[in-house]
Amino acid sequence: MSIVLAHQKSSSHQLALEEAAKQAQLRKTSLLVVHVPEGVDVDVNEEQRSRLRQEIAEALPKIGMTEVPWALQVATGEDVADAILDVVAGADAELLVIGARRRSPVGKLFMGSVTQKLILRADIPVLVVKASNGKS
């Protein structure tokens, strides 16, 4: 069993990584970070993979999670949610962690589909981590 983190470039990614690592540590399991490249060109060269690995390797010690075993998997597919769910199914995962960011009402209409699909279609629990909007 493992914890799967759906990786994306966003303000909530660091918080999602922190929570996924905490969950892996708490459950005494590993962390699998899944990155799905955006856009038409889904090829991710080794330089990009190295950069992603380095970002994760540098982030975990900053949050005190040096003992959590982790791996990076780059998944491809026309549909980001389907690509992530395929990895989740193959990883024998027990929890999927995703980051969410604040969106305008129009942004929610057009851009929230990946998060919504993951929440509705995952066969395992999904933990959504949202960055604070700065308001009390």
C-alpha positions, 0 to 999 in steps of 0.5 A: 500500500502507498500514498499517492500524491497528484503533483501539479505546479500550484501554490497548494502543491507544497501543502499537498506534498507535506500532507501526503508525506505526513500520511505516508509516515503515519501509515508507515508506507511509501509516497508515490508522487505522480506528475502528468505533464500538461499540454499536447507534448506529453513527452517528459525528458530526463532533464525535466524528471531530474528537476522534479525529483530534485524539487521533491528531494529538497522539499521533504527535508524542509518539512521534516520528512527525510525518513519517508520513502518516495518515488516519482512516476510520470504518467501520460494520457489525454485525460489527466484524471484518468492518467492519475487514476490508472497509476492509483489502481496500479500502485495499490494505493490507500489514499490519494492526496491532491492540491486545490487552489482557489478559483473564481466562479468562471474558473471553477466552471472551466478548470475544476474538472480534474479535481472533481473527476478524481474525487468522484471516480477514485475507488480510494479515499481522496484528501484535498489540500487547499491553500489558505486564501489569507482571510481570517 
